[in-house]
Amino acid sequence: MPSLAQHLMANPVVSAVYEGLWRPTFTRIFSLGGPGTAEYDKAFTAYLARTGERQILDVACGPGLYTRRLAQHLTGDGRAIGLDFSPAMLARAVHKPHDRTTFIRGDAHHLPFPDDTFDTVACFAALYLIPDPLPVIDELVRVTRPGGEIAIFTSVQTAVSRIPGVQLVGRMTGYHFFGDDEITERLRQAGVSRIEQTIVDQGQFVLAHKDHS
Ligand SMILES: C[S@@+](CC[C@H](N)C(=O)[O-])C[C@H]1O[C@@H](n2cnc3c(N)ncnc32)[C@H](O)[C@@H]1O
């Protein structure tokens, strides 16, 4: 069953204000306790958007803000595909075309791609609002080629998220605060051994490389 947060993301009004208002506000909320999230986010995205002829998948791309950023230095046949299940978000995404992006509707639990397809698979600011999120991590790993990278930005439990009122709001909206090792452990179980996790303020950035079999 979709969570309240997922319902909101399917709403055309929320989609319309997402890029300019909602995402920046959430990034600020993630920065509670320090100024680091926005800065780290910039560096993380710049690294992932490095030049090359790469195939990138941006899972739960919303209006495509990051899909476009990831695509900006691609060369040759490099492409960035954004996938989301909200038609309202995708309508925003295709509103600002970029010659190296493609947007498709799909469910993160069942990515419509063969195994070992992408050089980079990103999933930003989404896992915490997807019910039953851990199987999505298996899907991210499945579609990444051996040696390719999986990049995740999501929530983590902190002193702030342990405040009872914050937990209550989380439960009511379907927002999940991941335990410190929940994401990294699932990546390990999916067969990934090179994992870097950086906890910044109220969020975590994870960069993992799929093993060569
Ligand atoms: C908070 S937005 C994040 C958008 C973008 N990744 C960013 O960082 O700005 C979360 C997105 O996840 C999408 N989403 C939620 N559940 C999904 C699912 N099961 N499959 C695909 N997309 C999903 C929502 O429609 C929404 O666009």
Ligand as a Chemical Component Dictionary entry (heavy atoms), coordinates in Angstrom:
data_LIG
# 
_chem_comp.id                   LIG 
_chem_comp.type                 NON-POLYMER 
_chem_comp.pdbx_formal_charge   0 
_chem_comp.three_letter_code    LIG 
# 
loop_
_chem_comp_atom.comp_id 
_chem_comp_atom.atom_id 
_chem_comp_atom.alt_atom_id 
_chem_comp_atom.type_symbol 
_chem_comp_atom.charge 
_chem_comp_atom.model_Cartn_x 
_chem_comp_atom.model_Cartn_y 
_chem_comp_atom.model_Cartn_z 
_chem_comp_atom.pdbx_ordinal 
LIG C1  C1  C 0  11.394 12.845 -2.465 1  
LIG S1  S1  S 1  11.296 12.388 -4.170 2  
LIG C2  C2  C 0  13.015 12.284 -4.651 3  
LIG C3  C3  C 0  13.238 12.690 -6.076 4  
LIG C4  C4  C 0  14.701 12.790 -6.507 5  
LIG N1  N1  N 0  15.376 11.507 -6.426 6  
LIG C5  C5  C 0  15.457 13.837 -5.715 7  
LIG O1  O1  O 0  16.418 13.488 -5.025 8  
LIG O2  O2  O -1 15.085 15.007 -5.781 9  
LIG C6  C6  C 0  10.887 10.696 -4.057 10 
LIG C7  C7  C 0  10.394 10.092 -5.358 11 
LIG O3  O3  O 0  10.245 8.684  -5.181 12 
LIG C8  C8  C 0  9.194  8.268  -6.029 13 
LIG N2  N2  N 0  8.783  6.912  -5.621 14 
LIG C9  C9  C 0  8.243  6.545  -4.438 15 
LIG N3  N3  N 0  8.032  5.211  -4.431 16 
LIG C10 C10 C 0  8.459  4.734  -5.644 17 
LIG C11 C11 C 0  8.519  3.445  -6.232 18 
LIG N4  N4  N 0  8.102  2.351  -5.574 19 
LIG N5  N5  N 0  9.011  3.324  -7.488 20 
LIG C12 C12 C 0  9.449  4.425  -8.162 21 
LIG N6  N6  N 0  9.415  5.673  -7.649 22 
LIG C13 C13 C 0  8.925  5.833  -6.406 23 
LIG C14 C14 C 0  8.142  9.346  -5.808 24 
LIG O4  O4  O 0  7.177  9.359  -6.829 25 
LIG C15 C15 C 0  9.021  10.607 -5.787 26 
LIG O5  O5  O 0  9.116  11.184 -7.054 27 
# 
loop_
_chem_comp_bond.comp_id 
_chem_comp_bond.atom_id_1 
_chem_comp_bond.atom_id_2 
_chem_comp_bond.value_order 
_chem_comp_bond.pdbx_ordinal 
LIG C1  S1  SING 1  
LIG S1  C2  SING 2  
LIG S1  C6  SING 3  
LIG C2  C3  SING 4  
LIG C3  C4  SING 5  
LIG C4  N1  SING 6  
LIG C4  C5  SING 7  
LIG C5  O1  DOUB 8  
LIG C5  O2  SING 9  
LIG C6  C7  SING 10 
LIG C7  O3  SING 11 
LIG C7  C15 SING 12 
LIG O3  C8  SING 13 
LIG C8  N2  SING 14 
LIG C8  C14 SING 15 
LIG N2  C9  SING 16 
LIG N2  C13 SING 17 
LIG C9  N3  DOUB 18 
LIG N3  C10 SING 19 
LIG C10 C11 SING 20 
LIG C10 C13 DOUB 21 
LIG C11 N4  SING 22 
LIG C11 N5  DOUB 23 
LIG N5  C12 SING 24 
LIG C12 N6  DOUB 25 
LIG N6  C13 SING 26 
LIG C14 O4  SING 27 
LIG C14 C15 SING 28 
LIG C15 O5  SING 29 
# 
